[in-house]
């Protein structure tokens, strides 16, 4: 994304006021089949890890999968989730839970991984045209 301005400058950790990578657990009862969320968790005395959490097959517990550090650079892609789904048994994951202070949003992964950009203002005859918002 070199040279582009993100509409939501916190992407991919957040999208405007919605948090994508959680710092605390989400109540498991909110999870539905196909839902998941990402959380940063402590790991011994080493660097924190990112885990994916989803509803377990029994639908009464949370499955927690540690994301290997080598895949951190590709987490926010459609291919990453597709590969992840191909390696696991059960219902395919498709909706990421995003949070705000008081709400939880169920967002399709393709909406999370495709950030919106702001076009740089164009100068025409010394007049500045306001930036446009684009989706890619």
N, CA, C and O atoms as CSV, one atom per row, in Angstrom:
chain,resi,resn,atom,element,x,y,z
A,1,UNK,N,N,0.818,-1.209,0.000
A,1,UNK,CA,C,0.000,0.000,0.000
A,1,UNK,C,C,0.848,1.254,0.000
A,1,UNK,O,O,0.429,2.298,0.499
A,2,UNK,N,N,2.039,1.151,-0.559
A,2,UNK,CA,C,2.972,2.269,-0.592
A,2,UNK,C,C,2.365,3.447,-1.352
A,2,UNK,O,O,1.851,3.284,-2.459
A,3,UNK,N,N,2.430,4.628,-0.750
A,3,UNK,CA,C,1.953,5.839,-1.398
A,3,UNK,C,C,0.467,6.089,-1.248
A,3,UNK,O,O,-0.036,7.096,-1.747
A,4,UNK,N,N,-0.254,5.200,-0.574
A,4,UNK,CA,C,-1.694,5.382,-0.390
A,4,UNK,C,C,-1.993,5.819,1.039
A,4,UNK,O,O,-1.280,5.444,1.970
A,5,UNK,N,N,-3.032,6.599,1.209
A,5,UNK,CA,C,-3.464,7.034,2.536
A,5,UNK,C,C,-4.690,6.225,2.935
A,5,UNK,O,O,-5.679,6.186,2.202
A,6,UNK,N,N,-4.626,5.581,4.096
A,6,UNK,CA,C,-5.752,4.795,4.578
A,6,UNK,C,C,-6.868,5.723,5.051
A,6,UNK,O,O,-6.609,6.733,5.705
A,7,UNK,N,N,-8.091,5.380,4.721
A,7,UNK,CA,C,-9.224,6.155,5.232
A,7,UNK,C,C,-9.296,5.999,6.756
A,7,UNK,O,O,-9.591,6.952,7.477
A,8,UNK,N,N,-9.023,4.795,7.221
A,8,UNK,CA,C,-8.991,4.516,8.669
A,8,UNK,C,C,-7.539,4.242,9.021
A,8,UNK,O,O,-7.040,3.139,8.796
A,9,UNK,N,N,-6.862,5.235,9.570
A,9,UNK,CA,C,-5.413,5.157,9.747
A,9,UNK,C,C,-4.949,4.028,10.659
A,9,UNK,O,O,-3.765,3.692,10.633
A,10,UNK,N,N,-5.803,3.442,11.445
A,10,UNK,CA,C,-5.408,2.361,12.330
A,10,UNK,C,C,-5.454,0.982,11.706
A,10,UNK,O,O,-5.116,-0.008,12.356
A,11,UNK,N,N,-5.877,0.906,10.429
A,11,UNK,CA,C,-5.976,-0.398,9.782
A,11,UNK,C,C,-4.610,-1.052,9.733
A,11,UNK,O,O,-3.648,-0.349,9.423
A,12,UNK,N,N,-4.443,-2.324,10.009
A,12,UNK,CA,C,-5.457,-3.356,10.178
A,12,UNK,C,C,-5.853,-3.623,11.631
A,12,UNK,O,O,-6.698,-4.481,11.886
A,13,UNK,N,N,-5.261,-2.908,12.584
A,13,UNK,CA,C,-5.593,-3.163,13.985
A,13,UNK,C,C,-6.985,-2.676,14.355
A,13,UNK,O,O,-7.636,-3.231,15.241
A,14,UNK,N,N,-7.432,-1.634,13.668
A,14,UNK,CA,C,-8.784,-1.144,13.881
A,14,UNK,C,C,-9.296,-0.521,12.589
A,14,UNK,O,O,-8.523,-0.117,11.720
A,15,UNK,N,N,-10.611,-0.454,12.490
A,15,UNK,CA,C,-11.267,0.193,11.367
A,15,UNK,C,C,-12.167,1.253,11.974
A,15,UNK,O,O,-13.234,0.952,12.509
A,16,UNK,N,N,-11.723,2.489,11.882
A,16,UNK,CA,C,-12.370,3.614,12.554
A,16,UNK,C,C,-12.437,3.282,14.046
A,16,UNK,O,O,-11.394,3.044,14.655
A,17,UNK,N,N,-13.603,3.259,14.644
A,17,UNK,CA,C,-13.691,2.984,16.078
A,17,UNK,C,C,-13.801,1.495,16.392
A,17,UNK,O,O,-13.843,1.116,17.563
A,18,UNK,N,N,-13.848,0.650,15.372
A,18,UNK,CA,C,-14.007,-0.791,15.579
A,18,UNK,C,C,-12.643,-1.462,15.690
A,18,UNK,O,O,-11.791,-1.313,14.814
A,19,UNK,N,N,-12.449,-2.199,16.774
A,19,UNK,CA,C,-11.177,-2.877,17.027
A,19,UNK,C,C,-11.183,-4.240,16.346
A,19,UNK,O,O,-12.115,-5.026,16.518
A,20,UNK,N,N,-10.130,-4.513,15.568
A,20,UNK,CA,C,-10.004,-5.778,14.846
A,20,UNK,C,C,-9.209,-6.785,15.674
A,20,UNK,O,O,-9.638,-7.928,15.825
A,21,UNK,N,N,-8.063,-6.381,16.210
A,21,UNK,CA,C,-7.221,-7.272,17.009
A,21,UNK,C,C,-7.487,-6.960,18.478
A,21,UNK,O,O,-7.134,-5.892,18.978
A,22,UNK,N,N,-8.109,-7.903,19.145
A,22,UNK,CA,C,-8.566,-7.702,20.526
A,22,UNK,C,C,-7.435,-7.843,21.540
A,22,UNK,O,O,-6.473,-8.577,21.318
A,23,UNK,N,N,-7.566,-7.136,22.646
A,23,UNK,CA,C,-6.620,-7.271,23.755
A,23,UNK,C,C,-7.208,-8.096,24.890
A,23,UNK,O,O,-6.495,-8.468,25.822
A,24,UNK,N,N,-8.495,-8.381,24.819
A,24,UNK,CA,C,-9.160,-9.191,25.836
A,24,UNK,C,C,-10.113,-10.163,25.140
A,24,UNK,O,O,-10.486,-9.965,23.983
A,25,UNK,N,N,-10.492,-11.194,25.850
A,25,UNK,CA,C,-11.411,-12.187,25.289
A,25,UNK,C,C,-12.800,-11.594,25.104
A,25,UNK,O,O,-13.212,-10.691,25.832
A,26,UNK,N,N,-13.509,-12.120,24.116
A,26,UNK,CA,C,-14.907,-11.788,23.879
A,26,UNK,C,C,-15.731,-12.920,24.467
A,26,UNK,O,O,-15.331,-14.082,24.399
A,27,UNK,N,N,-16.872,-12.592,25.042
A,27,UNK,CA,C,-17.756,-13.596,25.634
A,27,UNK,C,C,-18.066,-14.678,24.588
A,27,UNK,O,O,-18.601,-14.380,23.520
A,28,UNK,N,N,-17.729,-15.922,24.903
A,28,UNK,CA,C,-17.872,-17.018,23.951
A,28,UNK,C,C,-19.312,-17.218,23.498
A,28,UNK,O,O,-19.545,-17.754,22.414
A,29,UNK,N,N,-20.275,-16.803,24.299
A,29,UNK,CA,C,-21.689,-17.005,23.958
A,29,UNK,C,C,-22.125,-16.158,22.759
A,29,UNK,O,O,-23.174,-16.408,22.166
A,30,UNK,N,N,-21.319,-15.163,22.409
A,30,UNK,CA,C,-21.628,-14.310,21.262
A,30,UNK,C,C,-21.213,-14.982,19.953
A,30,UNK,O,O,-21.764,-14.678,18.895
A,31,UNK,N,N,-20.240,-15.895,20.026
A,31,UNK,CA,C,-19.748,-16.576,18.828
A,31,UNK,C,C,-20.813,-17.479,18.213
A,31,UNK,O,O,-21.506,-18.223,18.907
A,32,UNK,N,N,-20.921,-17.389,16.889
A,32,UNK,CA,C,-21.793,-18.277,16.121
A,32,UNK,C,C,-20.899,-19.098,15.202
A,32,UNK,O,O,-19.760,-18.707,14.944
A,33,UNK,N,N,-21.394,-20.235,14.700
A,33,UNK,CA,C,-20.586,-20.992,13.748
A,33,UNK,C,C,-20.172,-20.087,12.577
A,33,UNK,O,O,-21.001,-19.369,12.017
A,34,UNK,N,N,-18.895,-20.129,12.219
A,34,UNK,CA,C,-18.376,-19.292,11.148
A,34,UNK,C,C,-17.763,-17.994,11.635
A,34,UNK,O,O,-17.118,-17.288,10.860
A,35,UNK,N,N,-17.955,-17.662,12.925
A,35,UNK,CA,C,-17.379,-16.446,13.518
A,35,UNK,C,C,-16.002,-16.738,14.091
A,35,UNK,O,O,-15.706,-17.866,14.487
A,36,UNK,N,N,-15.167,-15.713,14.131
A,36,UNK,CA,C,-13.878,-15.807,14.803
A,36,UNK,C,C,-13.431,-14.406,15.196
A,36,UNK,O,O,-13.995,-13.411,14.741
A,37,UNK,N,N,-12.422,-14.341,16.037
A,37,UNK,CA,C,-11.784,-13.072,16.314
A,37,UNK,C,C,-10.311,-13.305,16.580
A,37,UNK,O,O,-9.888,-14.414,16.905
A,38,UNK,N,N,-9.541,-12.244,16.438
A,38,UNK,CA,C,-8.095,-12.286,16.673
A,38,UNK,C,C,-7.809,-11.586,17.989
A,38,UNK,O,O,-8.393,-10.546,18.295
A,39,UNK,N,N,-6.900,-12.171,18.767
A,39,UNK,CA,C,-6.553,-11.597,20.069
A,39,UNK,C,C,-5.049,-11.706,20.296
A,39,UNK,O,O,-4.419,-12.704,19.947
A,40,UNK,N,N,-4.498,-10.665,20.885
A,40,UNK,CA,C,-3.099,-10.692,21.311
A,40,UNK,C,C,-3.083,-11.246,22.730
A,40,UNK,O,O,-3.816,-10.771,23.598
A,41,UNK,N,N,-2.239,-12.258,22.962
A,41,UNK,CA,C,-2.157,-12.874,24.290
A,41,UNK,C,C,-0.692,-12.954,24.729
A,41,UNK,O,O,0.206,-13.079,23.896
A,42,UNK,N,N,-0.459,-12.881,26.035
A,42,UNK,CA,C,0.922,-13.020,26.518
A,42,UNK,C,C,1.414,-14.437,26.280
A,42,UNK,O,O,0.629,-15.383,26.218
A,43,UNK,N,N,2.750,-14.568,26.146
A,43,UNK,CA,C,3.335,-15.881,25.930
A,43,UNK,C,C,4.611,-15.982,26.743
A,43,UNK,O,O,5.659,-15.473,26.346
A,44,UNK,N,N,4.510,-16.643,27.886
A,44,UNK,CA,C,5.636,-16.818,28.796
A,44,UNK,C,C,6.364,-15.488,28.989
A,44,UNK,O,O,5.731,-14.466,29.250
A,45,UNK,N,N,7.676,-15.499,28.861
A,45,UNK,CA,C,8.433,-14.254,29.001
A,45,UNK,C,C,8.894,-13.748,27.637
A,45,UNK,O,O,9.813,-12.935,27.534
A,46,UNK,N,N,8.234,-14.248,26.596
A,46,UNK,CA,C,8.580,-13.867,25.230
A,46,UNK,C,C,7.588,-12.846,24.705
A,46,UNK,O,O,6.713,-12.382,25.436
A,47,UNK,N,N,7.728,-12.501,23.433
A,47,UNK,CA,C,6.805,-11.566,22.785
A,47,UNK,C,C,5.391,-12.132,22.796
A,47,UNK,O,O,5.213,-13.347,22.715
A,48,UNK,N,N,4.386,-11.270,22.895
A,48,UNK,CA,C,2.996,-11.753,22.835
A,48,UNK,C,C,2.721,-12.453,21.512
A,48,UNK,O,O,3.443,-12.265,20.533
A,49,UNK,N,N,1.686,-13.250,21.497
A,49,UNK,CA,C,1.296,-14.004,20.309
A,49,UNK,C,C,-0.091,-13.560,19.867
A,49,UNK,O,O,-0.869,-13.018,20.651
A,50,UNK,N,N,-0.380,-13.802,18.597
A,50,UNK,CA,C,-1.725,-13.576,18.090
A,50,UNK,C,C,-2.405,-14.935,18.000
A,50,UNK,O,O,-1.847,-15.889,17.457
A,51,UNK,N,N,-3.607,-15.010,18.533
A,51,UNK,CA,C,-4.378,-16.247,18.459
A,51,UNK,C,C,-5.704,-15.967,17.754
A,51,UNK,O,O,-6.253,-14.868,17.822
A,52,UNK,N,N,-6.187,-16.987,17.085
A,52,UNK,CA,C,-7.515,-16.932,16.488
A,52,UNK,C,C,-8.429,-17.703,17.420
A,52,UNK,O,O,-8.102,-18.815,17.835
A,53,UNK,N,N,-9.567,-17.123,17.749
A,53,UNK,CA,C,-10.531,-17.794,18.614
A,53,UNK,C,C,-11.847,-17.939,17.872
A,53,UNK,O,O,-12.332,-17.010,17.227
A,54,UNK,N,N,-12.410,-19.138,17.983
A,54,UNK,CA,C,-13.689,-19.426,17.330
A,54,UNK,C,C,-14.454,-20.430,18.195
A,54,UNK,O,O,-13.919,-20.981,19.156
A,55,UNK,N,N,-15.692,-20.646,17.835
A,55,UNK,CA,C,-16.523,-21.590,18.557
A,55,UNK,C,C,-16.018,-23.007,18.303
A,55,UNK,O,O,-15.772,-23.391,17.160
A,56,UNK,N,N,-15.865,-23.776,19.373
A,56,UNK,CA,C,-15.422,-25.165,19.238
A,56,UNK,C,C,-16.548,-26.011,18.642
A,56,UNK,O,O,-17.699,-25.579,18.586
A,57,UNK,N,N,-16.203,-27.218,18.199
A,57,UNK,CA,C,-17.190,-28.103,17.578
A,57,UNK,C,C,-18.368,-28.393,18.503
A,57,UNK,O,O,-19.493,-28.576,18.037
A,58,UNK,N,N,-18.112,-28.437,19.826
A,58,UNK,CA,C,-19.197,-28.726,20.766
A,58,UNK,C,C,-20.122,-27.531,20.975
A,58,UNK,O,O,-21.149,-27.661,21.641
A,59,UNK,N,N,-19.779,-26.373,20.421
A,59,UNK,CA,C,-20.557,-25.132,20.484
A,59,UNK,C,C,-20.750,-24.598,21.901
A,59,UNK,O,O,-21.617,-23.758,22.140
A,60,UNK,N,N,-19.933,-25.093,22.846
A,60,UNK,CA,C,-20.017,-24.615,24.228
A,60,UNK,C,C,-18.659,-24.171,24.759
A,60,UNK,O,O,-18.539,-23.782,25.921
A,61,UNK,N,N,-17.655,-24.229,23.920
A,61,UNK,CA,C,-16.311,-23.823,24.312
A,61,UNK,C,C,-15.681,-23.037,23.168
A,61,UNK,O,O,-16.220,-22.959,22.064
A,62,UNK,N,N,-14.521,-22.457,23.471
A,62,UNK,CA,C,-13.799,-21.682,22.466
A,62,UNK,C,C,-12.562,-22.462,22.043
A,62,UNK,O,O,-11.795,-22.941,22.879
A,63,UNK,N,N,-12.381,-22.583,20.725
A,63,UNK,CA,C,-11.164,-23.159,20.178
A,63,UNK,C,C,-10.174,-22.013,20.013
A,63,UNK,O,O,-10.521,-20.952,19.494
A,64,UNK,N,N,-8.949,-22.229,20.456
A,64,UNK,CA,C,-7.910,-21.194,20.384
A,64,UNK,C,C,-6.744,-21.734,19.565
A,64,UNK,O,O,-6.151,-22.754,19.914
A,65,UNK,N,N,-6.419,-21.042,18.471
A,65,UNK,CA,C,-5.344,-21.485,17.588
A,65,UNK,C,C,-4.264,-20.405,17.551
A,65,UNK,O,O,-4.528,-19.260,17.181
A,66,UNK,N,N,-3.046,-20.785,17.939
A,66,UNK,CA,C,-1.926,-19.839,17.886
A,66,UNK,C,C,-1.531,-19.638,16.432
A,66,UNK,O,O,-1.311,-20.605,15.702
A,67,UNK,N,N,-1.444,-18.383,16.014
A,67,UNK,CA,C,-1.032,-18.060,14.645
A,67,UNK,C,C,0.491,-18.041,14.615
A,67,UNK,O,O,1.107,-17.312,15.392
A,68,UNK,N,N,1.111,-18.823,13.742
A,68,UNK,CA,C,2.584,-18.815,13.674
A,68,UNK,C,C,3.102,-17.428,13.284
A,68,UNK,O,O,2.531,-16.762,12.421
A,69,UNK,N,N,4.184,-17.008,13.927
A,69,UNK,CA,C,4.748,-15.681,13.661
A,69,UNK,C,C,5.095,-15.483,12.192
A,69,UNK,O,O,5.007,-14.362,11.691
A,70,UNK,N,N,5.485,-16.536,11.491
A,70,UNK,CA,C,5.852,-16.396,10.080
A,70,UNK,C,C,4.669,-15.967,9.211
A,70,UNK,O,O,4.866,-15.463,8.106
A,71,UNK,N,N,3.446,-16.163,9.700
A,71,UNK,CA,C,2.283,-15.771,8.899
A,71,UNK,C,C,1.708,-14.411,9.298
A,71,UNK,O,O,0.690,-13.994,8.746
A,72,UNK,N,N,2.338,-13.715,10.242
A,72,UNK,CA,C,1.830,-12.407,10.673
A,72,UNK,C,C,1.715,-11.422,9.512
A,72,UNK,O,O,0.790,-10.610,9.481
A,73,UNK,N,N,2.628,-11.484,8.575
A,73,UNK,CA,C,2.601,-10.529,7.463
A,73,UNK,C,C,1.492,-10.828,6.460
A,73,UNK,O,O,1.191,-9.992,5.608
A,74,UNK,N,N,0.886,-11.998,6.548
A,74,UNK,CA,C,-0.167,-12.340,5.586
A,74,UNK,C,C,-1.537,-12.521,6.226
A,74,UNK,O,O,-2.486,-12.893,5.536
A,75,UNK,N,N,-1.667,-12.268,7.525
A,75,UNK,CA,C,-2.949,-12.486,8.201
A,75,UNK,C,C,-4.077,-11.712,7.525
A,75,UNK,O,O,-5.167,-12.253,7.341
A,76,UNK,N,N,-3.838,-10.479,7.159
A,76,UNK,CA,C,-4.922,-9.639,6.655
A,76,UNK,C,C,-5.092,-9.760,5.145
A,76,UNK,O,O,-5.072,-8.774,4.407
A,77,UNK,N,N,-5.263,-11.026,4.711
A,77,UNK,CA,C,-5.530,-11.323,3.304
A,77,UNK,C,C,-6.626,-12.383,3.227
A,77,UNK,O,O,-6.843,-13.140,4.173
A,78,UNK,N,N,-7.305,-12.420,2.095
A,78,UNK,CA,C,-8.307,-13.462,1.874
A,78,UNK,C,C,-7.647,-14.828,1.795
A,78,UNK,O,O,-8.212,-15.823,2.249
A,79,UNK,N,N,-6.437,-14.878,1.211
A,79,UNK,CA,C,-5.726,-16.146,1.051
A,79,UNK,C,C,-5.396,-16.775,2.407
A,79,UNK,O,O,-5.461,-17.995,2.561
A,80,UNK,N,N,-5.042,-15.942,3.386
A,80,UNK,CA,C,-4.698,-16.465,4.700
A,80,UNK,C,C,-5.877,-17.218,5.309
A,80,UNK,O,O,-5.723,-18.344,5.784
A,81,UNK,N,N,-7.056,-16.591,5.295
A,81,UNK,CA,C,-8.219,-17.262,5.883
A,81,UNK,C,C,-8.604,-18.491,5.083
A,81,UNK,O,O,-9.013,-19.499,5.660
A,82,UNK,N,N,-8.483,-18.428,3.779
A,82,UNK,CA,C,-8.788,-19.580,2.931
A,82,UNK,C,C,-7.863,-20.750,3.272
A,82,UNK,O,O,-8.316,-21.888,3.397
A,83,UNK,N,N,-6.574,-20.468,3.420
A,83,UNK,CA,C,-5.608,-21.509,3.798
A,83,UNK,C,C,-5.920,-22.046,5.188
A,83,UNK,O,O,-5.887,-23.256,5.414
A,84,UNK,N,N,-6.223,-21.148,6.115
A,84,UNK,CA,C,-6.557,-21.544,7.486
A,84,UNK,C,C,-7.771,-22.481,7.473
A,84,UNK,O,O,-7.759,-23.524,8.128
A,85,UNK,N,N,-8.814,-22.109,6.730
A,85,UNK,CA,C,-10.017,-22.945,6.649
A,85,UNK,C,C,-9.715,-24.296,6.023
A,85,UNK,O,O,-10.298,-25.306,6.416
A,86,UNK,N,N,-8.810,-24.324,5.053
A,86,UNK,CA,C,-8.463,-25.576,4.397
A,86,UNK,C,C,-7.735,-26.552,5.295
A,86,UNK,O,O,-7.745,-27.757,5.044
A,87,UNK,N,N,-7.099,-26.038,6.350
A,87,UNK,CA,C,-6.322,-26.879,7.257
A,87,UNK,C,C,-7.103,-27.328,8.487
A,87,UNK,O,O,-6.585,-28.086,9.307
A,88,UNK,N,N,-8.339,-26.869,8.623
A,88,UNK,CA,C,-9.106,-27.232,9.817
A,88,UNK,C,C,-10.365,-27.988,9.428
A,88,UNK,O,O,-10.827,-27.916,8.290
A,89,UNK,N,N,-10.898,-28.699,10.377
A,89,UNK,CA,C,-12.130,-29.444,10.162
A,89,UNK,C,C,-13.282,-28.601,10.701
A,89,UNK,O,O,-13.096,-27.799,11.617
A,90,UNK,N,N,-14.444,-28.781,10.144
A,90,UNK,CA,C,-15.616,-28.087,10.660
A,90,UNK,C,C,-16.062,-26.955,9.747
A,90,UNK,O,O,-15.640,-26.857,8.595
A,91,UNK,N,N,-16.917,-26.113,10.285
A,91,UNK,CA,C,-17.503,-25.008,9.527
A,91,UNK,C,C,-16.433,-23.981,9.184
A,91,UNK,O,O,-15.619,-23.606,10.029
A,92,UNK,N,N,-16.445,-23.534,7.938
A,92,UNK,CA,C,-15.480,-22.518,7.494
A,92,UNK,C,C,-15.718,-21.205,8.227
A,92,UNK,O,O,-16.859,-20.792,8.438
A,93,UNK,N,N,-14.633,-20.565,8.608
A,93,UNK,CA,C,-14.716,-19.263,9.263
A,93,UNK,C,C,-14.867,-18.193,8.199
A,93,UNK,O,O,-14.189,-18.231,7.172
A,94,UNK,N,N,-15.762,-17.232,8.443
A,94,UNK,CA,C,-15.970,-16.182,7.450
A,94,UNK,C,C,-16.212,-14.807,8.042
A,94,UNK,O,O,-15.952,-13.805,7.376
A,95,UNK,N,N,-16.703,-14.724,9.274
A,95,UNK,CA,C,-17.004,-13.429,9.886
A,95,UNK,C,C,-16.084,-13.140,11.058
A,95,UNK,O,O,-15.956,-13.950,11.975
A,96,UNK,N,N,-15.442,-11.974,11.022
A,96,UNK,CA,C,-14.566,-11.551,12.108
A,96,UNK,C,C,-15.358,-10.651,13.045
A,96,UNK,O,O,-16.068,-9.752,12.594
A,97,UNK,N,N,-15.239,-10.888,14.337
A,97,UNK,CA,C,-15.916,-10.041,15.312
A,97,UNK,C,C,-15.042,-8.829,15.612
A,97,UNK,O,O,-13.881,-8.973,15.997
A,98,UNK,N,N,-15.602,-7.636,15.435
A,98,UNK,CA,C,-14.939,-6.382,15.762
A,98,UNK,C,C,-15.689,-5.771,16.932
A,98,UNK,O,O,-16.897,-5.965,17.069
A,99,UNK,N,N,-14.980,-5.035,17.772
A,99,UNK,CA,C,-15.614,-4.471,18.958
A,99,UNK,C,C,-15.424,-2.966,19.050
A,99,UNK,O,O,-14.487,-2.397,18.490
A,100,UNK,N,N,-16.347,-2.340,19.777
A,100,UNK,CA,C,-16.190,-0.962,20.234
A,100,UNK,C,C,-16.385,-1.040,21.745
A,100,UNK,O,O,-16.425,-2.135,22.307
A,101,UNK,N,N,-16.503,0.086,22.394
A,101,UNK,CA,C,-16.685,0.067,23.850
A,101,UNK,C,C,-17.890,-0.751,24.292
A,101,UNK,O,O,-17.839,-1.435,25.314
A,102,UNK,N,N,-18.970,-0.681,23.526
A,102,UNK,CA,C,-20.199,-1.319,23.987
A,102,UNK,C,C,-20.909,-2.198,22.962
A,102,UNK,O,O,-22.006,-2.692,23.223
A,103,UNK,N,N,-20.285,-2.396,21.791
A,103,UNK,CA,C,-20.943,-3.184,20.760
A,103,UNK,C,C,-19.969,-4.171,20.125
A,103,UNK,O,O,-18.752,-3.990,20.159
A,104,UNK,N,N,-20.548,-5.221,19.545
A,104,UNK,CA,C,-19.771,-6.194,18.779
A,104,UNK,C,C,-20.367,-6.251,17.383
A,104,UNK,O,O,-21.585,-6.319,17.216
A,105,UNK,N,N,-19.494,-6.223,16.381
A,105,UNK,CA,C,-19.907,-6.236,14.990
A,105,UNK,C,C,-19.402,-7.507,14.322
A,105,UNK,O,O,-18.237,-7.873,14.476
A,106,UNK,N,N,-20.262,-8.169,13.592
A,106,UNK,CA,C,-19.930,-9.373,12.835
A,106,UNK,C,C,-19.669,-8.899,11.402
A,106,UNK,O,O,-20.601,-8.522,10.691
A,107,UNK,N,N,-18.391,-8.921,10.978
A,107,UNK,CA,C,-18.006,-8.352,9.686
A,107,UNK,C,C,-17.382,-9.432,8.809
A,107,UNK,O,O,-16.469,-10.131,9.248
A,108,UNK,N,N,-17.868,-9.578,7.566
A,108,UNK,CA,C,-17.243,-10.553,6.665
A,108,UNK,C,C,-15.755,-10.235,6.493
A,108,UNK,O,O,-15.372,-9.071,6.377
A,109,UNK,N,N,-14.927,-11.271,6.478
A,109,UNK,CA,C,-13.471,-11.099,6.415
A,109,UNK,C,C,-13.045,-10.292,5.199
A,109,UNK,O,O,-12.088,-9.522,5.275
A,110,UNK,N,N,-13.744,-10.455,4.072
A,110,UNK,CA,C,-13.350,-9.701,2.880
A,110,UNK,C,C,-13.539,-8.194,3.067
A,110,UNK,O,O,-12.878,-7.408,2.389
A,111,UNK,N,N,-14.414,-7.785,3.959
A,111,UNK,CA,C,-14.576,-6.345,4.258
A,111,UNK,C,C,-13.463,-5.847,5.175
A,111,UNK,O,O,-13.076,-4.680,5.108
A,112,UNK,N,N,-12.948,-6.728,6.029
A,112,UNK,CA,C,-11.867,-6.353,6.945
A,112,UNK,C,C,-10.547,-6.203,6.192
A,112,UNK,O,O,-9.791,-5.266,6.447
A,113,UNK,N,N,-10.269,-7.113,5.274
A,113,UNK,CA,C,-8.954,-7.147,4.622
A,113,UNK,C,C,-8.833,-6.229,3.403
A,113,UNK,O,O,-7.755,-6.120,2.820
A,114,UNK,N,N,-9.908,-5.581,3.019
A,114,UNK,CA,C,-9.872,-4.653,1.894
A,114,UNK,C,C,-10.076,-3.231,2.412
A,114,UNK,O,O,-11.202,-2.734,2.453
A,115,UNK,N,N,-8.983,-2.583,2.804
A,115,UNK,CA,C,-9.109,-1.247,3.390
A,115,UNK,C,C,-9.545,-0.203,2.362
A,115,UNK,O,O,-9.355,-0.368,1.157
A,116,UNK,N,N,-10.132,0.872,2.875
A,116,UNK,CA,C,-10.493,2.001,2.027
A,116,UNK,C,C,-9.341,2.995,2.046
A,116,UNK,O,O,-8.640,3.137,3.048
A,117,UNK,N,N,-9.160,3.676,0.928
A,117,UNK,CA,C,-8.080,4.655,0.808
A,117,UNK,C,C,-8.643,6.030,0.489
A,117,UNK,O,O,-9.761,6.163,-0.008
A,118,UNK,N,N,-7.853,7.038,0.782
A,118,UNK,CA,C,-8.185,8.414,0.426
A,118,UNK,C,C,-7.245,8.810,-0.694
A,118,UNK,O,O,-6.025,8.694,-0.574
A,119,UNK,N,N,-7.831,9.278,-1.785
A,119,UNK,CA,C,-6.987,9.771,-2.877
A,119,UNK,C,C,-6.297,11.049,-2.423
A,119,UNK,O,O,-6.886,11.869,-1.718
A,120,UNK,N,N,-5.058,11.209,-2.829
A,120,UNK,CA,C,-4.350,12.438,-2.507
A,120,UNK,C,C,-5.024,13.591,-3.239
A,120,UNK,O,O,-5.459,13.416,-4.377
A,121,UNK,N,N,-5.125,14.777,-2.614
A,121,UNK,CA,C,-5.765,15.912,-3.283
A,121,UNK,C,C,-5.026,16.279,-4.569
A,121,UNK,O,O,-3.797,16.227,-4.635
A,122,UNK,N,N,-5.791,16.645,-5.572
A,122,UNK,CA,C,-5.209,17.075,-6.832
A,122,UNK,C,C,-5.236,18.598,-6.892
A,122,UNK,O,O,-6.189,19.227,-6.430
A,123,UNK,N,N,-4.197,19.181,-7.456
A,123,UNK,CA,C,-4.137,20.634,-7.573
A,123,UNK,C,C,-4.444,21.004,-9.023
A,123,UNK,O,O,-3.759,20.564,-9.946
A,124,UNK,N,N,-5.478,21.814,-9.210
A,124,UNK,CA,C,-5.846,22.276,-10.544
A,124,UNK,C,C,-5.926,23.801,-10.511
A,124,UNK,O,O,-6.747,24.366,-9.788
A,125,UNK,N,N,-5.077,24.463,-11.289
A,125,UNK,CA,C,-5.046,25.918,-11.389
A,125,UNK,C,C,-5.077,26.578,-10.018
A,125,UNK,O,O,-5.877,27.482,-9.775
A,126,UNK,N,N,-4.211,26.127,-9.128
A,126,UNK,CA,C,-4.055,26.679,-7.785
A,126,UNK,C,C,-5.265,26.483,-6.876
A,126,UNK,O,O,-5.301,27.037,-5.777
A,127,UNK,N,N,-6.242,25.717,-7.306
A,127,UNK,CA,C,-7.371,25.375,-6.445
A,127,UNK,C,C,-7.178,23.937,-5.972
A,127,UNK,O,O,-6.826,23.065,-6.766
A,128,UNK,N,N,-7.405,23.690,-4.697
A,128,UNK,CA,C,-7.253,22.334,-4.173
A,128,UNK,C,C,-8.620,21.672,-4.149
A,128,UNK,O,O,-9.584,22.211,-3.606
A,129,UNK,N,N,-8.678,20.502,-4.743
A,129,UNK,CA,C,-9.896,19.707,-4.727
A,129,UNK,C,C,-9.816,18.799,-3.509
A,129,UNK,O,O,-8.771,18.205,-3.246
A,130,UNK,N,N,-10.904,18.689,-2.770
A,130,UNK,CA,C,-10.889,17.878,-1.555
A,130,UNK,C,C,-10.649,16.414,-1.900
A,130,UNK,O,O,-10.984,15.961,-2.995
A,131,UNK,N,N,-10.054,15.663,-0.936
A,131,UNK,CA,C,-9.751,14.255,-1.195
A,131,UNK,C,C,-11.026,13.441,-1.426
A,131,UNK,O,O,-12.079,13.730,-0.857
A,132,UNK,N,N,-10.905,12.438,-2.256
A,132,UNK,CA,C,-12.007,11.525,-2.494
A,132,UNK,C,C,-11.770,10.240,-1.717
A,132,UNK,O,O,-10.629,9.870,-1.444
A,133,UNK,N,N,-12.835,9.578,-1.370
A,133,UNK,CA,C,-12.702,8.284,-0.699
A,133,UNK,C,C,-12.943,7.209,-1.740
A,133,UNK,O,O,-13.926,7.251,-2.480
A,134,UNK,N,N,-12.040,6.252,-1.789
A,134,UNK,CA,C,-12.162,5.165,-2.746
A,134,UNK,C,C,-12.081,3.838,-2.028
A,134,UNK,O,O,-11.523,3.744,-0.935
A,135,UNK,N,N,-12.636,2.818,-2.642
A,135,UNK,CA,C,-12.508,1.458,-2.117
A,135,UNK,C,C,-11.731,0.657,-3.124
A,135,UNK,O,O,-11.978,0.748,-4.326
A,136,UNK,N,N,-10.781,-0.137,-2.635
A,136,UNK,CA,C,-10.023,-1.026,-3.509
A,136,UNK,C,C,-10.123,-2.421,-2.969
A,136,UNK,O,O,-9.557,-3.349,-3.547
